[in-house]
């Protein structure tokens, strides 16, 4: 039986109730964890199980870490306290910046010294985790060493991002704790304005609506910036972004911007053999990212993606956007003068629905909506279309066995069915199919601007994290902001910047290959060939990447009516067998 199958085979029957936890404490926390997808009786059984399983670890002080977002703040402030009260394990949940999480993780992996007992780190590191051999395969752990501390009600198949933490060996290394996507955001009230619609149709020959392709996005950006110009006396812009040479500029691109343009190959959750970073993988071995080695990091699709990024920011975004970082640019659309934004994280939803802000109606409904992102001219059906962040439960082998078990109990607790729905309402970062389809979100959906409709849609599976092709996320990710920052600042052309990035990635992978530290799935670079060799090979093999430069990178714009799109999606949950 495969490890994945073994997880499914774990019985979800709950053992007879135990009295390890104080009943008053259990009832207090059940009241906090409403609504829930399971009954209060089942919540009680699950909490009693946690209390009983934790008995050998009472009095221990356990340390867990995650990045700073609303969901993790709720965990650190409320769920950690609940867990400690219920189990007697003293749980400290640190909240630090994402870059610091990665740095500390690297320190523990390289030194073997236990820094944290449990980690919530992005599944973007899946390629790193399974290659270095320092991460516990959860699918093995749950049926082996950690079987006695694995929640019988965990229900792994209810997690919508299970594939994100699964390596080429078929084992599950990371289990999502929170997820959010980057989607298209737009002013629904402006897009449905009859006067604007008529003017747009007269100029462009098609309807103003949700852009299906980048051509339409560009036309809409031009229209609001230079045709509409002002609304209620306020200057408006057809686009928003950020461009400061800063580590956050790296996320702007590794978070799947190239895939939106059409870089890489078909495949969900990531293109094969070439992924959205432009890295080619054959078997489980990365073989290069430059076009000369069969990659696509500096191919025409990637260069087109950077060219459009720079062009739109210069022409259609507020002038200050060029000098902004991710955190500085995030609040701008809520100020009310942005028509649309293609690269917008659903993690901003909670802040974007606050009463009284410029983009909210008096009745508590938003003036805006979110929708699937448009795709670039190189994109083909079957490719991923955007990025999904998946902060995921991770255990390292360097953590002592008893501390690892205690940490695993807490990590399961914060994703358990007892607490998951309530946590989803607090942070709006979904991990379970059962939460997404709960009636409480059906009722709340009209006030969340399309978030629930997106997560219930079949389109959702096209938004995925960085995958297995990336052999060392920490080392490679930092190369992006440094090199693309040169294009953003104007010191290099898009082609020069992507050539430098591809060469830098190949250099890191070459060092990994020479060291042999990643074993049989470590990089093994292809020898260099001409670009034409690889263009022809892709055509011959029936794959896509790298693609030749298109004669026309701006086909006719295409849009879809938002309300029609929403109505076309199913109104009932899929069968379990079809879950991602």
C-alpha positions as CSV (number, residue, x, y, z in Angstrom):
1,X,0.0,0.0,0.0
2,X,1.4,3.5,-0.9
3,X,1.9,6.0,1.9
4,X,-0.9,8.2,0.5
5,X,-3.3,5.2,0.4
6,X,-2.2,4.4,3.9
7,X,-3.4,7.8,5.1
8,X,-6.8,7.1,3.5
9,X,-6.9,3.8,5.3
10,X,-6.6,5.3,8.7
11,X,-9.8,4.7,10.5
12,X,-11.8,7.8,11.4
13,X,-13.7,6.1,14.2
14,X,-13.2,7.8,17.5
15,X,-12.4,5.8,20.6
16,X,-14.6,5.7,23.6
17,X,-14.8,9.1,25.4
18,X,-12.1,9.9,27.9
19,X,-12.1,12.2,30.9
20,X,-8.5,13.5,30.6
21,X,-9.5,17.1,30.2
22,X,-11.7,19.2,32.5
23,X,-15.2,19.2,31.1
24,X,-15.8,22.8,31.9
25,X,-12.7,23.8,29.8
26,X,-13.9,21.7,27.0
27,X,-17.3,23.3,27.0
28,X,-15.8,26.8,27.2
29,X,-13.7,26.2,24.1
30,X,-16.5,24.5,22.2
31,X,-18.5,27.7,22.7
32,X,-15.5,29.6,21.2
33,X,-15.2,27.3,18.2
34,X,-18.6,28.0,16.6
35,X,-19.6,27.6,13.9
36,X,-18.1,24.2,13.2
37,X,-18.8,21.6,10.5
38,X,-19.1,18.9,13.1
39,X,-21.6,18.6,16.0
40,X,-20.8,19.8,19.5
41,X,-20.8,16.1,20.6
42,X,-18.2,15.3,18.0
43,X,-16.2,18.4,18.9
44,X,-16.2,17.2,22.5
45,X,-15.0,13.7,21.4
46,X,-12.2,15.3,19.4
47,X,-11.0,17.6,22.2
48,X,-11.1,14.7,24.7
49,X,-9.0,12.7,22.2
50,X,-6.4,15.6,22.2
51,X,-6.3,15.7,26.0
52,X,-5.8,12.0,26.3
53,X,-3.2,11.8,23.6
54,X,-1.3,14.7,25.2
55,X,-1.0,13.1,28.7
56,X,2.6,11.8,28.2
57,X,3.7,15.4,27.3
58,X,2.0,17.4,30.0
59,X,4.2,20.2,31.4
60,X,6.5,20.3,28.3
61,X,7.1,23.6,26.7
62,X,6.8,23.4,22.9
63,X,7.7,26.1,20.4
64,X,6.0,26.5,17.0
65,X,6.5,29.3,14.4
66,X,4.7,30.8,11.5
67,X,4.7,34.0,9.4
68,X,2.6,37.1,10.2
69,X,-1.0,37.0,8.8
70,X,-4.4,37.3,10.5
71,X,-5.0,33.5,10.5
72,X,-1.7,32.8,12.4
73,X,-2.4,35.6,14.8
74,X,-5.7,33.9,15.8
75,X,-3.7,30.6,16.2
76,X,-1.0,32.2,18.4
77,X,-3.4,34.3,20.5
78,X,-6.5,32.0,20.8
79,X,-5.8,28.4,19.6
80,X,-2.4,28.1,21.4
81,X,-4.1,29.1,24.7
82,X,-6.9,26.7,24.1
83,X,-4.5,23.9,23.4
84,X,-2.5,24.6,26.5
85,X,-5.6,24.6,28.7
86,X,-6.9,21.4,27.2
87,X,-3.7,19.4,27.2
88,X,-1.4,20.8,29.8
89,X,1.3,21.3,27.2
90,X,2.7,24.8,27.4
91,X,2.5,26.0,23.8
92,X,4.4,29.1,22.5
93,X,3.4,30.0,18.9
94,X,5.8,32.7,17.6
95,X,4.7,35.0,14.8
96,X,7.6,36.4,12.7
97,X,8.2,37.7,9.2
98,X,8.1,35.1,6.3
99,X,11.8,35.7,5.5
100,X,12.8,35.1,9.1
101,X,10.8,31.8,9.1
102,X,12.7,30.6,6.1
103,X,16.1,31.7,7.6
104,X,15.4,29.9,10.9
105,X,14.2,26.8,9.0
106,X,17.5,26.8,7.0
107,X,19.5,27.1,10.2
108,X,17.8,24.0,11.7
109,X,18.1,22.0,8.5
110,X,21.8,22.8,8.1
111,X,22.9,22.6,11.7
112,X,20.7,19.8,13.0
113,X,20.1,21.9,16.1
114,X,16.4,22.1,17.2
115,X,15.2,25.8,16.8
116,X,11.5,25.1,16.7
117,X,9.5,21.9,17.4
118,X,6.9,22.5,14.8
119,X,6.8,24.7,11.7
120,X,4.1,26.3,9.6
121,X,6.0,27.2,6.4
122,X,5.0,27.6,2.8
123,X,4.5,24.5,0.7
124,X,6.7,26.4,-1.8
125,X,9.5,24.6,-0.1
126,X,8.2,21.1,-1.0
127,X,11.0,20.6,-3.5
128,X,13.5,21.6,-0.8
129,X,12.0,19.4,1.9
130,X,11.8,16.2,0.1
131,X,15.3,16.5,-1.5
132,X,17.4,17.3,1.6
133,X,16.1,14.4,3.7
134,X,15.7,16.5,6.8
135,X,11.9,16.7,6.8
136,X,9.5,14.1,8.1
137,X,7.2,12.5,5.5
138,X,3.9,13.0,7.3
139,X,2.2,10.1,5.4
140,X,4.8,7.8,6.9
141,X,4.7,9.5,10.3
142,X,0.9,9.3,10.7
143,X,0.8,5.5,10.1
144,X,4.1,4.8,11.9
145,X,6.0,6.6,14.6
146,X,3.3,9.2,15.1
147,X,0.3,6.9,14.8
148,X,-0.5,7.2,18.5
149,X,-0.6,11.1,18.3
150,X,-2.5,11.3,14.9
151,X,-6.1,12.6,15.3
152,X,-8.5,9.8,14.1
153,X,-10.8,12.6,13.0
154,X,-8.1,14.5,11.0
155,X,-9.6,13.5,7.6
156,X,-6.7,14.3,5.3
157,X,-8.8,14.0,2.1
158,X,-10.9,17.0,3.2
159,X,-7.9,19.3,2.7
160,X,-8.1,21.1,-0.7
161,X,-4.3,21.6,-1.0
162,X,-3.1,18.1,-0.2
163,X,-1.4,17.8,-3.6
164,X,0.7,20.9,-2.8
165,X,2.7,19.1,-0.1
166,X,3.1,15.8,-2.0
167,X,6.5,15.1,-3.5
168,X,7.3,13.0,-6.6
169,X,7.8,10.0,-4.3
170,X,4.1,10.1,-3.6
171,X,4.6,11.0,0.1
172,X,2.9,13.9,1.9
173,X,5.5,16.1,3.5
174,X,3.4,19.2,4.4
175,X,-0.3,19.6,5.2
176,X,-1.9,23.0,4.6
177,X,-2.8,25.2,7.6
178,X,-4.0,28.2,5.6
179,X,-4.3,29.1,1.9
180,X,-4.9,32.2,-0.1
181,X,-4.7,33.0,-3.8
182,X,-3.7,35.9,-5.9
183,X,-6.7,36.8,-8.1
184,X,-8.1,39.6,-10.3
185,X,-9.8,42.5,-8.3
186,X,-12.0,45.1,-9.9
187,X,-14.6,47.8,-9.2
188,X,-17.9,46.0,-9.9
189,X,-19.8,49.3,-9.5
190,X,-17.7,51.0,-12.2
191,X,-17.8,47.9,-14.5
192,X,-21.6,47.8,-14.4
193,X,-22.0,51.6,-15.0
194,X,-24.1,51.9,-18.2
195,X,-22.3,55.0,-19.3
196,X,-18.8,53.4,-18.9
197,X,-20.0,50.2,-20.6
198,X,-21.3,52.1,-23.6
199,X,-18.1,54.1,-24.0
200,X,-15.9,51.1,-23.7
201,X,-18.0,49.1,-26.2
202,X,-17.9,52.0,-28.7
203,X,-14.1,52.3,-28.4
204,X,-13.0,48.6,-28.3
205,X,-15.9,46.7,-29.9
206,X,-16.5,44.3,-27.0
207,X,-18.1,44.5,-23.6
208,X,-16.5,45.9,-20.4
209,X,-16.3,43.0,-18.1
210,X,-13.9,40.6,-16.3
211,X,-10.8,40.3,-18.7
212,X,-10.2,36.8,-19.9
213,X,-6.8,37.7,-21.5
214,X,-4.1,40.3,-20.9
215,X,-5.1,42.2,-24.0
216,X,-8.5,43.0,-22.4
217,X,-6.8,43.9,-19.1
218,X,-4.6,46.4,-20.9
219,X,-7.5,47.9,-22.8
220,X,-9.5,48.4,-19.5
221,X,-6.4,49.9,-17.9
222,X,-6.1,52.4,-20.7
223,X,-9.8,53.1,-20.7
224,X,-10.0,54.1,-17.0
225,X,-6.7,55.9,-16.8
226,X,-6.9,57.9,-20.0
227,X,-10.6,58.0,-21.0
228,X,-12.5,58.1,-17.8
229,X,-9.7,59.9,-16.0
230,X,-11.7,61.1,-13.0
231,X,-14.7,59.9,-11.0
232,X,-16.4,62.2,-8.6
233,X,-13.5,64.6,-9.0
234,X,-10.9,62.1,-8.1
235,X,-8.1,60.9,-10.5
236,X,-8.5,57.2,-11.2
237,X,-6.1,54.6,-12.4
238,X,-6.7,51.4,-14.4
239,X,-4.0,49.4,-12.7
240,X,-2.1,49.0,-9.4
241,X,1.2,47.2,-8.7
242,X,4.6,47.8,-6.9
243,X,8.2,48.0,-8.1
244,X,10.7,48.8,-5.4
245,X,13.8,46.7,-5.5
246,X,13.1,44.8,-2.3
247,X,12.7,41.1,-1.2
248,X,8.9,41.5,-1.6
249,X,9.5,42.1,-5.3
250,X,10.6,38.5,-5.6
251,X,7.2,37.2,-4.4
252,X,5.6,39.4,-7.0
253,X,7.1,37.1,-9.6
254,X,7.8,33.7,-8.0
255,X,4.1,33.8,-7.0
256,X,3.3,32.6,-10.5
257,X,3.4,35.8,-12.6
258,X,5.3,34.0,-15.4
259,X,2.6,31.2,-15.4
260,X,-0.1,33.8,-15.9
261,X,1.7,35.0,-19.0
262,X,2.1,31.4,-20.3
263,X,5.6,30.4,-19.2
264,X,6.2,26.7,-18.7
265,X,4.2,23.6,-19.6
266,X,0.8,22.2,-18.9
267,X,0.2,20.5,-15.6
268,X,-1.6,20.9,-12.3
269,X,-0.4,21.8,-9.7
270,X,2.8,22.6,-11.7
271,X,3.9,22.3,-15.3
272,X,5.9,19.3,-16.4
273,X,8.6,19.0,-17.5
274,X,8.9,22.9,-17.2
275,X,7.3,24.7,-14.3
276,X,6.3,28.3,-13.8
277,X,9.8,29.3,-12.5
278,X,11.1,28.1,-15.9
279,X,12.9,25.2,-14.3
280,X,12.9,21.9,-16.3
281,X,12.7,18.7,-14.3
282,X,13.1,15.2,-15.8
283,X,12.1,12.4,-13.4
284,X,12.7,14.1,-10.1
285,X,15.9,15.9,-11.2
286,X,16.0,19.6,-12.1
287,X,18.1,19.9,-15.3
288,X,18.2,23.7,-16.0
289,X,16.3,26.9,-16.1
290,X,17.9,28.7,-19.0
291,X,16.5,28.1,-22.5
292,X,19.9,26.8,-23.5
293,X,19.3,23.9,-21.0
294,X,15.7,23.4,-21.9
295,X,14.3,25.7,-19.3
296,X,12.1,28.8,-19.8
297,X,13.2,31.4,-17.2
298,X,14.6,33.6,-20.0
299,X,12.3,32.5,-22.8
300,X,10.0,34.7,-24.8
301,X,7.0,34.1,-22.5
302,X,9.0,35.1,-19.4
303,X,10.4,38.2,-21.1
304,X,6.9,39.2,-22.3
305,X,5.6,38.8,-18.7
306,X,8.3,41.3,-17.4
307,X,7.8,43.7,-20.3
308,X,4.0,43.9,-19.6
309,X,4.6,44.3,-15.9
310,X,6.8,47.3,-16.5
311,X,4.7,48.8,-19.2
312,X,1.5,48.7,-17.2
313,X,3.0,50.2,-14.1
314,X,4.5,53.1,-16.0
315,X,1.4,53.8,-18.1
316,X,-1.6,53.0,-15.8
317,X,-0.6,52.8,-12.1
318,X,-0.3,55.7,-9.7
319,X,3.2,57.3,-10.0
320,X,4.2,56.3,-6.5
321,X,3.6,52.6,-7.2
322,X,7.1,52.3,-8.8
323,X,8.7,53.0,-5.4
324,X,6.4,50.9,-3.3
325,X,6.9,47.5,-1.6
326,X,4.3,44.8,-1.3
327,X,3.0,45.9,2.1
328,X,2.9,49.6,1.0
329,X,0.9,48.8,-2.1
330,X,-1.6,46.5,-0.6
331,X,-3.9,49.0,1.0
332,X,-4.1,51.3,-2.1
333,X,-7.1,49.8,-3.9
334,X,-9.2,50.2,-0.7
335,X,-8.7,54.0,-1.0
336,X,-11.1,54.0,-3.9
337,X,-9.3,55.3,-7.0
338,X,-8.1,52.0,-8.6
339,X,-10.3,50.3,-11.3
340,X,-8.7,46.9,-11.3
341,X,-5.7,45.0,-10.1
342,X,-4.6,41.7,-11.7
343,X,-2.1,40.6,-8.9
344,X,-4.2,40.9,-5.7
345,X,-4.1,38.5,-2.8
346,X,-7.3,37.2,-1.2
347,X,-5.5,37.6,2.1
348,X,-6.5,41.3,1.8
349,X,-10.2,40.4,1.8
350,X,-10.7,41.0,5.6
351,X,-9.2,44.5,5.4
352,X,-11.1,45.2,2.1
353,X,-14.6,44.6,3.7
354,X,-14.2,46.9,6.7
355,X,-17.3,49.1,7.2
356,X,-16.9,52.7,6.2
357,X,-14.0,52.4,3.8
358,X,-14.2,53.9,0.3
359,X,-14.9,50.6,-1.5
360,X,-17.8,49.4,0.7
361,X,-21.5,50.2,0.4
362,X,-23.5,51.4,3.3
363,X,-25.4,48.0,3.5
364,X,-22.1,46.1,4.2
365,X,-21.7,44.8,0.6
366,X,-18.5,45.6,-1.3
367,X,-18.3,47.9,-4.4
368,X,-15.7,45.5,-5.7
369,X,-15.4,41.8,-6.7
370,X,-12.7,39.3,-7.2
371,X,-12.5,36.9,-10.1
372,X,-10.1,34.5,-11.9
373,X,-7.1,36.3,-13.3
374,X,-6.7,36.9,-17.1
375,X,-4.0,35.0,-18.9
376,X,-1.2,36.2,-21.2
377,X,-0.8,35.5,-24.9
378,X,1.5,32.5,-24.4
379,X,-0.9,30.7,-22.0
380,X,-2.5,27.4,-23.1
381,X,-5.5,25.5,-21.6
382,X,-4.2,23.1,-19.0
383,X,-1.6,25.4,-17.5
384,X,-1.8,26.8,-14.0
385,X,-3.2,30.3,-14.0
386,X,-2.0,31.8,-10.7
387,X,-0.5,31.3,-7.3
388,X,-1.9,29.9,-4.1
389,X,0.0,30.4,-0.9
390,X,-0.3,27.4,1.4
391,X,1.3,27.8,4.8
392,X,1.7,24.2,5.8
393,X,2.4,22.0,8.8
394,X,6.0,20.7,8.7
395,X,8.1,18.5,11.0
396,X,11.8,18.2,10.9
397,X,13.9,15.1,11.7
398,X,16.2,17.1,13.9
399,X,13.5,17.7,16.5
400,X,13.6,15.2,19.4
401,X,10.9,12.5,19.0
402,X,8.9,13.4,22.1
403,X,8.9,17.1,21.3
404,X,7.9,16.3,17.7
405,X,4.9,14.3,18.9
406,X,3.8,17.1,21.2
407,X,4.2,19.7,18.4
408,X,2.3,17.4,16.0
409,X,-0.7,17.4,18.4
410,X,-0.8,21.2,18.3
411,X,-0.4,21.4,14.6
412,X,-3.3,19.0,14.0
413,X,-5.4,20.9,16.6
414,X,-5.2,24.2,14.7
415,X,-6.5,22.4,11.5
416,X,-8.9,20.1,13.2
417,X,-12.6,20.1,12.2
418,X,-13.4,21.3,15.7
419,X,-11.7,24.7,15.1
420,X,-11.2,24.9,11.3
421,X,-14.5,26.6,10.3
422,X,-14.2,29.2,13.0
423,X,-10.6,29.9,12.0
424,X,-11.8,30.2,8.4
425,X,-14.3,32.9,9.3
426,X,-11.5,34.8,11.2
427,X,-8.8,34.7,8.6
428,X,-10.6,33.8,5.3
429,X,-7.9,31.4,4.4
430,X,-9.5,28.1,3.5
431,X,-8.0,24.6,3.8
432,X,-11.0,22.3,4.0
433,X,-13.6,21.5,1.4
434,X,-16.2,21.0,4.2
435,X,-15.5,24.6,5.4
436,X,-15.9,26.1,2.0
437,X,-19.3,24.5,1.5
438,X,-20.7,25.2,5.0
439,X,-24.0,27.0,5.1
440,X,-22.4,29.8,7.2
441,X,-20.3,30.8,4.2
442,X,-23.3,30.6,1.9
443,X,-24.9,33.2,4.1
444,X,-21.7,35.3,4.3
445,X,-20.8,35.1,0.7
446,X,-22.5,38.3,-0.5
447,X,-20.3,40.4,1.8
448,X,-17.0,38.8,0.7
449,X,-16.8,40.0,-3.0
450,X,-16.6,36.6,-4.7
451,X,-14.2,34.8,-2.4
452,X,-16.6,32.0,-1.6
453,X,-17.7,31.6,-5.2
454,X,-14.1,31.3,-6.3
455,X,-13.2,28.7,-3.8
456,X,-16.3,26.7,-4.7
457,X,-15.5,27.0,-8.4
458,X,-13.8,24.4,-10.7
459,X,-11.4,27.2,-11.6
460,X,-9.8,27.0,-8.1
461,X,-7.5,24.1,-9.0
462,X,-5.5,26.3,-11.5
463,X,-4.1,28.4,-8.6
464,X,-1.2,26.5,-7.0
465,X,2.0,27.1,-5.0
466,X,5.6,26.7,-6.2
467,X,6.2,23.0,-6.7
468,X,8.7,20.2,-6.8
469,X,10.9,21.5,-9.7
470,X,12.5,24.1,-7.4
471,X,15.3,22.2,-5.6
472,X,16.2,24.9,-3.0
473,X,13.6,27.5,-2.6
474,X,15.5,29.7,-0.1
475,X,18.6,29.9,-2.3
476,X,16.8,30.4,-5.6
477,X,13.9,32.7,-4.5
478,X,16.3,35.5,-3.4
479,X,17.7,35.7,-6.9
480,X,14.4,36.9,-8.3
481,X,14.1,40.2,-6.6
482,X,17.7,41.0,-7.2
483,X,17.6,40.3,-10.9
484,X,14.1,41.5,-11.8
485,X,14.7,44.5,-9.7
486,X,17.3,45.5,-12.2
487,X,14.6,45.6,-14.9
488,X,12.2,47.4,-12.6
489,X,14.8,50.1,-11.9
490,X,15.7,50.4,-15.6
491,X,19.3,49.3,-15.3
492,X,18.6,46.2,-17.5
493,X,16.2,45.3,-20.2
494,X,13.7,42.6,-19.4
495,X,15.7,40.2,-21.6
496,X,18.9,41.0,-19.9
497,X,17.4,40.7,-16.4
498,X,15.8,37.3,-17.2
499,X,19.1,36.1,-18.9
500,X,20.9,37.0,-15.7
501,X,18.2,35.3,-13.5
502,X,18.3,32.1,-15.6
503,X,22.1,32.0,-15.4
504,X,22.1,32.6,-11.6
505,X,19.6,29.8,-11.1
506,X,21.6,27.4,-13.2
507,X,24.7,28.4,-11.2
508,X,23.0,27.5,-7.9
509,X,21.8,24.2,-9.3
510,X,25.3,23.4,-10.6
511,X,26.7,23.9,-7.1
512,X,24.0,21.6,-5.7
513,X,24.8,19.0,-8.4
514,X,28.6,19.1,-7.6
515,X,28.0,18.8,-3.8
516,X,25.7,15.8,-4.2
517,X,23.9,16.9,-1.1
518,X,20.4,16.2,-2.6
519,X,21.1,12.7,-3.7
520,X,19.3,11.0,-6.5
521,X,16.7,13.8,-6.9
522,X,19.2,16.6,-6.9
523,X,19.9,18.8,-10.0
524,X,21.8,17.3,-12.9
525,X,22.2,20.0,-15.5
526,X,21.7,19.5,-19.2
527,X,24.5,20.6,-21.5
528,X,23.9,23.8,-23.3
529,X,22.2,23.7,-26.7
530,X,20.8,26.4,-29.0
531,X,17.4,27.9,-28.3
532,X,16.2,26.6,-31.6
533,X,17.1,23.0,-30.5
534,X,14.8,23.3,-27.5
535,X,12.0,25.1,-29.4
536,X,12.0,22.2,-31.9
537,X,12.3,19.6,-29.2
538,X,9.2,20.9,-27.4
539,X,7.3,20.9,-30.7
540,X,8.4,17.3,-31.5
541,X,7.6,16.0,-27.9
542,X,4.2,17.6,-27.9
543,X,5.1,19.8,-24.9
544,X,5.1,23.6,-24.8
545,X,8.1,25.2,-23.1
546,X,10.2,26.9,-24.2
547,X,7.9,28.6,-26.8
548,X,9.1,30.7,-29.7
549,X,8.3,34.4,-29.6
550,X,4.8,35.1,-31.0
551,X,4.4,37.4,-34.0
552,X,1.5,39.0,-32.2
553,X,1.6,39.3,-28.4
554,X,-1.6,41.3,-28.2
555,X,-4.5,39.4,-29.7
556,X,-8.1,40.8,-29.5
557,X,-9.3,41.5,-26.0
558,X,-11.9,39.1,-24.5
559,X,-14.1,39.6,-21.4
560,X,-16.8,37.8,-19.6
561,X,-19.7,39.2,-17.6
562,X,-19.0,38.6,-13.9
563,X,-22.6,37.6,-12.9
564,X,-22.8,35.2,-15.9
565,X,-19.5,33.6,-14.9
566,X,-20.6,33.1,-11.3
567,X,-23.8,31.5,-12.3
568,X,-22.0,29.0,-14.6
569,X,-20.2,27.5,-11.6
570,X,-21.7,24.5,-9.7
571,X,-23.9,25.2,-6.6
572,X,-23.1,21.9,-4.9
573,X,-19.9,20.4,-3.6
574,X,-18.0,17.9,-5.7
575,X,-17.7,14.2,-4.8
576,X,-14.8,13.4,-2.5
577,X,-13.1,11.3,-5.2
578,X,-12.6,14.4,-7.4
579,X,-11.1,16.7,-4.7
580,X,-7.7,18.1,-5.5
